[in-house]
Amino acid sequence: MTTAHPDLVHALRGNTIESFHRGSIAIVDADGLLVQSLGDVDRPIFPRSACKVLQALPLVASGAAEALSLSDEELALACASHGGEPRHTATALTMLAKAGLTEDALECGVQWPSFDGALKALAREDRHPGPLNNNCSGKHSGFVCVGCMMARAAGHDPAEFVRGYVRPDHPVMREVSAALAAATGCDLRKAPAGTDGCSIPTFAIPLRQLAHGFARIATGVGLSPDHARAAKRLRQAVANAPYFVAGSGRFDTRVMAQLGERVFCKVGAEGVYCAALPEAGLGVAIKLDDGNNARAAEVVMAAVIEARVRLLDEESAFMRGFSDLALRNWNGIEVGRLRASAGLREALAT
């Protein structure tokens, strides 16, 4: 029997609930203990871009990041769903140049920038987007860097070796999938599989195991020594350069700029959000049933951070601005609120 998913977020018009968003949450420690759950946390869900830090583990663990002298900004971009802003695309291009490759090596597809200012700038200049503008270009540049080092070690031409790296059977993608499986403890050979928006394989993983993977990212416990070292390095890079993991005005960037290494959080498509909370030794995985991201998933993640991270008064007020925010019409008049439900607050308080 499927566990009923509770209301997690309410949208109010005046004082009346106009809409609600249901979902599930798993909070797990590094030993795999389910510390808290709401809804069905054993149903496999596609983590989408929320798991990019897990997919970036081979970039550091393989020695590629050190060999290519990748910066904090470049490592953060490897974990990013960025907005396609100029600094994002320039950083991805630099990563490729360090690997001796060009934009042509990317197989993530062409996408208009999600950041409105960057999109309008391209349109004004009558320019078309390319793979660098894709929100996953940093992740793919990281994949290409791993492939470049594999090619050099085997005496192959990097440009030829990385071709087709998005295929499940390519050596690069086998390494990436192995890191995802090792972190989450999920047997991906038996997991439902599909193709992600950026063309790489994606696997459906239960929220419980996904949260466990992020608890391991938070602590290093249960990871191989190389992956534990990689997790720490990636968390530090994102904390030092949070702009590059999302971009201007984005939740992930704003929260990690405020809270530093106490929180690593990452959004995924279709209402998925994950976080590593190092001080608490916890991993968090959230799935909204209606696939809503900015409207609901951010509210839930903010409420979880409020409950599970030690915050100063001003930090609590900052996070409350995400978990209980005013809704205004085009005249700037407050017409309602978007807030974590009372049931979610009560559950997180226990």
C-alpha positions in Angstrom: 0.0 0.0 0.0 1.3 3.4 -0.9 1.8 5.8 2.0 -0.4 8.9 1.7 1.6 12.0 1.0 0.9 14.9 3.3 0.3 18.6 2.5 3.7 20.3 2.7 3.1 23.7 1.3 0.0 25.9 1.3 -0.7 28.9 -1.0 -3.1 31.3 0.7 -5.4 33.9 -1.0 -6.1 36.2 1.9 -6.4 33.8 4.8 -7.9 31.0 2.8 -5.9 28.1 1.4 -6.2 28.3 -2.4 -3.7 25.6 -3.4 -1.7 23.0 -1.6 1.3 20.9 -2.6 1.8 17.3 -1.4 5.0 15.4 -1.2 7.5 13.2 0.7 10.6 13.8 2.7 13.4 11.6 4.0 16.0 12.7 6.5 18.7 10.1 7.0 22.0 9.9 9.0 25.3 8.6 7.7 24.7 5.1 9.1 21.5 4.9 7.1 19.1 5.5 10.0 15.9 7.1 8.9 15.8 10.0 11.3 12.5 11.4 10.0 10.1 10.7 7.1 6.9 12.0 5.7 5.1 10.2 2.9 6.4 7.3 0.9 10.2 7.4 1.1 10.7 3.9 -0.5 9.1 4.7 -3.8 11.8 5.2 -6.5 12.0 8.7 -7.9 14.3 10.2 -10.5 16.7 12.6 -8.6 17.3 14.6 -11.8 19.8 17.4 -11.3 19.6 17.2 -7.5 22.3 14.5 -7.5 24.9 16.4 -9.5 27.4 16.5 -6.6 27.3 12.7 -6.5 27.9 12.6 -10.3 30.9 15.0 -9.8 32.7 12.7 -7.3 34.8 11.1 -10.0 36.0 14.5 -11.2 38.0 14.9 -7.9 38.5 11.3 -7.0 40.1 10.4 -10.3 42.7 13.2 -9.9 41.4 15.1 -12.9 40.5 18.2 -10.9 44.0 18.4 -9.4 45.8 17.5 -12.6 43.9 20.2 -14.5 44.1 22.8 -11.6 40.4 23.3 -11.5 39.3 26.2 -9.3 36.6 26.4 -6.7 34.4 28.2 -9.3 35.0 25.4 -11.8 34.2 22.6 -9.3 31.1 24.4 -8.2 30.0 24.7 -11.8 30.5 20.9 -12.1 27.7 20.5 -9.5 25.5 23.2 -10.9 22.2 23.9 -12.6 23.3 27.3 -13.6 21.4 30.1 -15.3 23.6 30.5 -18.4 24.9 33.8 -17.2 28.2 35.0 -18.9 30.3 34.0 -15.9 28.8 30.5 -16.0 29.5 30.0 -19.7 33.0 31.5 -19.5 33.9 29.2 -16.6 32.6 26.1 -18.5 34.7 27.2 -21.5 37.8 27.5 -19.3 37.3 24.0 -17.9 37.1 22.6 -21.5 40.2 24.6 -22.5 42.2 23.1 -19.6 41.2 19.7 -20.9 42.4 20.7 -24.4 38.9 20.7 -25.8 36.2 23.1 -27.1 32.5 23.6 -26.7 32.0 21.1 -29.5 32.9 18.3 -27.0 29.7 18.9 -25.0 26.7 16.6 -25.6 24.2 18.2 -23.2 22.3 19.9 -26.0 21.5 23.6 -26.8 19.4 25.5 -24.3 18.4 29.2 -24.0 19.7 30.6 -20.7 17.3 30.2 -17.8 18.4 33.6 -16.4 16.2 36.2 -18.0 18.9 38.8 -18.3 21.3 36.4 -20.1 18.5 35.3 -22.4 17.5 38.8 -23.4 21.1 39.8 -23.9 21.5 37.0 -26.5 18.3 38.0 -28.2 19.3 41.7 -28.3 22.6 40.8 -29.9 20.8 38.5 -32.4 22.9 35.5 -31.1 21.8 32.0 -30.7 22.5 29.8 -27.6 24.9 26.9 -27.6 25.7 24.0 -25.4 27.6 26.3 -23.0 24.3 28.0 -22.2 22.7 24.7 -21.1 22.2 24.7 -17.4 24.1 21.4 -17.3 27.2 22.6 -19.2 29.3 22.7 -16.1 28.4 19.1 -15.1 29.2 18.0 -18.7 32.5 19.9 -18.7 33.4 18.0 -15.6 32.5 14.7 -17.4 34.7 15.7 -20.3 37.6 16.5 -18.0 37.3 13.0 -16.5 37.3 11.6 -20.0 40.3 13.6 -21.0 42.4 12.2 -18.1 41.2 8.6 -19.0 42.2 9.2 -22.6 45.7 10.5 -21.7 46.3 7.6 -19.3 45.4 5.1 -22.1 47.3 7.0 -24.8 44.2 8.0 -26.7 43.2 11.2 -28.4 40.9 13.0 -25.8 38.6 14.5 -28.4 38.0 11.1 -29.9 37.8 9.3 -26.5 35.1 11.5 -25.0 32.8 11.3 -28.0 29.5 9.7 -26.9 30.3 10.1 -23.2 26.6 10.4 -22.5 26.0 6.7 -23.4 25.5 4.4 -20.5 28.3 2.1 -21.7 30.9 4.8 -22.1 33.8 4.6 -19.6 33.0 8.1 -18.3 29.4 7.4 -17.7 30.2 4.0 -16.1 32.4 5.8 -13.6 29.7 8.4 -12.9 27.0 5.8 -12.4 29.3 3.7 -10.2 29.8 6.8 -8.0 26.0 7.4 -7.8 25.4 3.7 -6.9 28.2 3.7 -4.2 27.0 6.8 -2.5 23.3 5.9 -2.4 23.7 2.1 -2.0 21.2 1.6 -4.8 21.7 -1.2 -7.3 21.3 0.8 -10.4 21.2 -2.4 -12.5 17.8 -3.1 -11.0 16.6 0.5 -10.8 14.1 2.0 -13.3 16.1 3.9 -15.9 15.5 6.7 -18.3 17.3 9.6 -20.1 17.7 12.9 -18.4 17.1 16.3 -19.9 20.9 16.7 -20.7 21.0 13.2 -22.3 22.8 11.2 -19.7 21.3 8.1 -18.0 19.0 8.8 -15.0 18.0 6.2 -12.5 15.0 6.1 -10.1 16.2 5.9 -6.5 14.1 5.7 -3.3 14.2 9.0 -1.3 15.5 7.0 1.7 18.6 6.0 -0.3 19.0 9.3 -1.9 19.0 11.0 1.5 21.6 8.5 2.7 23.8 9.4 -0.2 23.7 13.1 0.9 24.4 12.1 4.5 27.5 10.4 3.2 28.4 13.6 1.2 27.9 15.6 4.4 30.2 13.3 6.5 32.3 11.1 4.3 31.1 8.1 6.4 30.5 5.1 4.2 32.3 6.5 1.2 35.6 5.2 -0.2 38.5 7.4 0.9 38.8 8.9 -2.5 35.1 9.7 -2.7 35.1 11.1 0.9 37.9 13.4 -0.1 36.1 14.4 -3.2 32.8 15.1 -1.3 34.6 17.4 1.1 36.5 19.2 -1.7 33.2 19.8 -3.7 31.3 21.0 -0.6 34.1 23.5 0.1 34.2 24.7 -3.5 30.5 25.3 -3.5 30.7 27.2 -0.2 33.5 29.3 -1.5 31.8 30.0 -4.9 28.0 29.6 -4.4 27.2 31.8 -7.4 28.4 29.1 -9.7 26.1 26.3 -8.5 23.0 28.3 -9.5 23.3 32.0 -10.1 21.8 35.4 -9.6 18.8 35.4 -7.2 18.6 31.6 -7.0 17.7 29.8 -3.8 20.8 27.5 -3.7 23.2 30.3 -4.3 21.5 32.7 -1.8 21.2 30.0 1.0 24.8 28.7 0.6 26.2 32.3 0.4 24.5 32.9 3.7 25.2 29.7 5.6 28.4 28.5 4.0 29.5 24.9 4.6 26.7 24.3 7.0 24.4 23.5 4.1 24.9 22.0 0.6 21.6 22.1 -1.2 20.7 21.3 -4.8 17.5 21.5 -6.7 16.4 19.0 -9.3 13.7 19.0 -11.9 10.2 17.8 -11.1 10.0 19.0 -7.5 13.1 17.2 -6.2 15.5 18.8 -3.7 18.4 17.3 -1.8 20.7 18.6 0.9 23.8 17.6 2.9 23.9 19.1 6.4 27.4 18.4 7.7 27.1 19.8 11.2 24.0 17.6 11.9 25.5 14.6 9.9 22.3 14.4 7.9 21.1 14.0 4.3 17.8 15.3 3.1 15.7 14.3 0.0 12.4 15.9 -1.0 10.0 15.1 -3.7 6.9 17.2 -4.5 4.1 15.2 -6.1 3.2 17.9 -8.6 6.8 18.5 -9.7 6.8 22.1 -8.5 10.2 23.6 -7.9 10.4 27.3 -7.2 6.8 27.6 -5.9 6.9 24.7 -3.4 10.2 22.7 -3.2 12.1 25.7 -2.1 9.6 26.3 0.7 10.0 22.8 2.0 13.8 22.8 1.9 13.8 26.2 3.7 11.6 24.7 6.5 13.9 21.7 6.8 17.0 23.9 7.1 15.2 26.0 9.7 14.5 22.9 11.8 17.8 21.0 11.3 20.5 23.6 11.1 21.7 25.7 14.0 21.0 29.3 12.9 21.6 32.7 14.4 18.5 35.0 14.8 19.3 36.9 11.5 19.8 33.6 9.7 16.5 32.3 11.0 14.8 35.4 9.7 16.6 35.0 6.3 15.4 31.4 6.0 11.8 32.3 7.1 11.7 34.6 4.1 11.8 31.5 1.9 9.5 29.2 4.0 6.8 31.9 4.6 6.7 34.6 2.0 4.2 37.2 0.9 2.5 36.8 -2.5 1.9 40.2 -4.2 0.0 41.2 -7.3 1.2 43.4 -10.1 0.4 46.5 -8.0 2.6 45.3 -5.2 -0.4 44.6 -2.9 0.0 41.6 -0.6 -2.7 39.1 -1.7 -1.7 36.0 0.3 1.2 33.9 1.4 3.1 30.8 0.3 4.2 28.9 3.4 5.2 25.6 4.9 2.1 23.8 6.2 1.4 23.6 9.9 1.7 19.8 9.6 5.2 20.1 8.1 6.3 22.5 10.8 5.0 20.2 13.5 6.6 17.1 12.0 10.0 18.9 11.7 9.8 20.1 15.3 9.5 16.6 16.7 
